[in-house]
Amino acid sequence: MNRSIAIVGAPSSIGIRPYDSGEARQLDRAPGVLRQLGLVQRLGASDLGDVIPPAYRDYIRPPGRVRNEGEVVSYCRALSERVEAATRDGRFAVVLGGDCSIVLGCLLGARRSAQEQRLMQDRSVGLAYFDAHADFGTPEESRTGSAASMCLALAVGRGETPLARLAGNEPLVHSKDVVLIGRRDAAEPWYGHAALAASPIVDISGPVLRDRGATDVAAAALLALASPGSSADLRGFWIHLDADVINPTVMPAVDSPQPGGPTISEMVDLLTPFVRHPRALGLELTIYDPGLDPGRSCAASLVTLLENILLGAGSLNERTA
């Protein structure tokens, strides 16, 4: 990558349900663990520090509402300011989460940055959403009340909640400007599958990704993201990377693992064209839980993944996996 990299920590667990024990999940520890493994130095990045979230409040789910709704709103606004700064002057932002709801703050900051860089058409940015789940239910449909389980729906303005209105009268991203890649939640329709099927979102499921291959999927998705319609003008886009999109045999330290999915080396092949694209604004990594990774093998794999997609550094041991 021929661009400077800026790292932001988003150590938030407020957008996800607690463990079954009732304790808050330990996703807030993820940025620190990844830094301890030398991620900042290995990327040669600038570290802009952490955006600290409010305290967890809704250990018991409010009926029909998002857990910690007000806290997630305020946190997304604070995070957006740091993301905007991270992407200034053409830098590529790497946001270390944290739960999936941080994508909302990242998109809000990316929109402002794209406006400054004149990379927006019709006030919109694109979104490449790599996730094992559709995350497209509404607060009423969600089984958990976690913003993390509905954040793609919130990003496109779906749902009666302030989280779907962070950009005012328009969504953070329009459905036609979203590519969803890798979901394997066919047996869980409560993730908003009916609404997803009726939307213009490009939905490339895990089985389709496996059959078509990383090269074909990346090329088709980038064409849809960066050059919409018949326009020759490119626009900026953001990348959401949920660690649960990776095969749980190599990435078990996530809250809702789904069988199957790509290995680390296959993710390198898939993600590299996105992060190296000149209109990519940044990437956020979510759902890695250090509390489920006592040996730090999953953290080490994620550091290797980021190093390889951003810098092309060396060869992966996982190539033989």
N, C-alpha and C positions, 0 to 999 in steps of 0.2 A: 504494500500500500504506500503510495507516494503522498500521503497526507498525515498531518499530526493527529495523534489520538488523545482524547481527553476522557478520563474515567470519573464517573460519579457513582457514589454509593447510595442505594435506596433501600436501607435496611428495615423494610416494613413487613409486618405480619398482620396488619390491621384489616387487610382485605380478604382474609381467609378464615375459615372456621377453626376453632381450637382442635387440639388432639382429642381423642375419645376420653382421655383422662380429665379433660376440662381445662388444661393448661394451654396458653398461647403457643402456637408453633414457633420453631426456632429459625424460620427463614430470615429473621432479622440479623442472624449471625453470618449469613452467607458472604456479604462483601468483605468482612474481616478475614474470614477463612481464605478466600481467594487471594486477598492481598498477602496474607502470611505465606502463601505458596509462591510469591514472587511475581504475580501477574503484572503489576505496574512496571517493574523493571524489565520483564521479558518482552513487554510490548513497547518499551521506551516511551511510555505515556506520561502525560501530565495528570496528576491526581487532584481533582477539585473537591475531594472530601465527601462526607456523607450529608444527606438531607434527613434529619432525624424526624421520625413520625410521632404523632400524638400517642398517648397511652391507649391500650386496648380497652374497650368499654363493654361491647355487647357479647359477653360470653354466652348469654342466652339470646337466641335469635329473636329480634322483634318481628312479630307476625307480618308477613307480606312486604317486609322492607329489607334493605341491605344492612348487614351488620356494620356498625361503626360508620354509618353513612356520612355524617357531618365531618368526622375525622378524616375519612378518605378524600372527601372534597377538598378540605383545606390542605391535606398533604399533597394532592395532585397539583394544586396551584403553586405550592412552594417548590415542588420538584420541577415543575415546568420552567421556572426561572433559572435553575441550575442547568437544565438541559439546553435551554436557549444559549446560555453562556458557553456551554461545552461545545456547541456546534458553530460558534462564531468564527469568522475568518476561515471558513472552509474546513474546520476540524471535524473529525469523525468521533462521535460520542459513543462510549461503551458504558451503559448503566447497569450496575450490578445489583440485582434484587435478591430477596424480596419476593412478594407475591405478585400475581399477574395484574392486579389493579394498577400497578405503576405504569402500565402502558398508556393509561389515560393522561397522566402528567407528562409522559414522554411525548405523546402526540401533541399536546398543547404547546409544549416548548418547541417541538419540531416545526409546527405550523408558523410560529413567529419567526423562527430562523429561516424557513423557506421564503417567507415574505421578504425578509431583509436581503436574501440572496437572489430574489426574483426567480424562484424555482417553482412557483405555484401557478396553476391554471384554475380560474374560477374559485380562488381561495381554498384550494384543496391540496392535500398531500396524499400519497399512496401509502399502503400498509401491507407488508408481507408478514403474515401471521403463521408462524410455525408452532404447532400445538397438537397434542394428542386428543384434544377436546374442542368442540365447536365454540364453547363459551358464549352461546347465543340466546340463552334463556333470559327472561325478564325477572325482576324481583318476585313477582307473583308465581312464576313458574319454577324458580330455583328450589332445589331440595335442601340447600344449605344456608341460603341467604348471604353467601360469600360473594363480594364483588369480583373476586378472582374467577368465579364460575360463570360470570355473565359479562366479562369486560369487553368482549368483542361486540356484543349487543349494545352495551353502553357507548362504545366508541362511535357506533354508527347512529346513535340517537334513539335506540330502542329501549323503552321502559319509562315508567312515570317516576323519575327520580332526578334530583339535581345532578347526579353523576352522568346522566345522559345529556346534560345541557351545559357542560363546562365551557363550550365555545359560544354560548348564547343561543341564537335562533337557528344555528346550523350545527350539524354534528362535527365531531372532531375529524372524522373521515367519512366520505360518502361510500355507500356499499359497493358502488360500481368501481371504486378505486381500491378494493381489498382483494387480496389473494390469500386464501386459507389453505395451508399445506400440511398434510401428515396426520389428520385426525383419524382416530381408530375407535370412536365411541358409538359405533352403529347400534349397539345394544342399549344405549342410554339416551332415549329421545328427549328426555327432560333438559338436555343441553340446547334446546331450541331448534331441533332439526327441521321441523315443518316450516318455520319462518325462514330458516337458512335456505331451504330449497326454493322458496318463493322469492328470494332476494337475488340481486345481480352479482353477488359475491362469487368469485371464481373459487370453487371448492374442489381441491385436489386431495382426495382422501389418501390414507396410508396405503391401502391396496393399489390404488392408481399410481401412487408414487413408486411403489415397488415394481409394478409392471412396466411403467414408462421409463423409469430410471432418472437419476438426478440431473443429467445433462439436459434431457428433453424438457423436464418439468421446470428447471431453472430458466431456460431460454423462453418458454412460453409465458411464465409468470412475469419475467422482467419486461417482456414486450407489453403485457397488459398494464404493468405498473408505471413504467417510465415513458411510454408513448401511447397514451390512451386515444382511442378513436382513430381518426385519420391524421391527427396532428403530428408534425415532425418535431415539435418542441418537447424536450424532456422535462420532467418535473421531479421534485424531491420526494423521497419515500423513506419510511421508517421500518425497522425490522424488529419484530417481536419473536423472541426465542424462549419457549417454555421447555425446560429440561425434560419434561415428561414425554416430549416428542421422540426422544432417544429411546432405543430398546432398553427395557428395564433389566435385562440381563447384564448390561454394562452401566446402567444409570438407575439403580433402585432407590436412590435417596430423594424421592419425590412423594407428594401426598396422595396422588391418584394414578398409580402406574397402569398402563395399558399394554397388554401383550403385543409382541411384534415391534415393528418400527426399525428405523435405520440405526446402524452402529455409529461410533464416533467417526470412523473414516468415511463412511457414507455421508454423514452430516457435513464433513469438510467439503466433499465434492458438491454437495447441494448448496451450501451457504456461501462458498467462496465467490461465485459470480455476483451475488447480491451485495456483499460487503465491499467488494472491489469496484462496484459500479460508481461512476463519478457523481451520480445524483443520490446515492445512499447517504442519508443524514446521520444515521447512527443505529445502534442495536441495543436492546435491553434483554438481559438474561434473568429468568425468573424461576421460581419453584424449587430450586435446589435447597435441600434442608440438611444442614450440618448435623442436626440432632439424629438423623437417620444414617449418618456417614461417619462412624467413629474412627475408621481407619483412614479417612480422607482420600480414598481411591476415586470416588466420584468427583470430588473437587479437583484432583489432579487431572482427571480426564477432561473436565471443563476448561481448565487452564490451557491444556494442550490443544483443545478444540479452538479456543479463541486465538491462540498464538498462530495456529496453522491457517485459519481463515483470514486473519488480518495481515500476517507477515509471510505466510508460506514457509514457516520455519521447520526445516528438517523433515524427517519422515515419522510417521505414526507407528508406534508399536501395535496399535489396534488394527493396522492394515491386515494383519493375519487373523483377526477375530471374525 
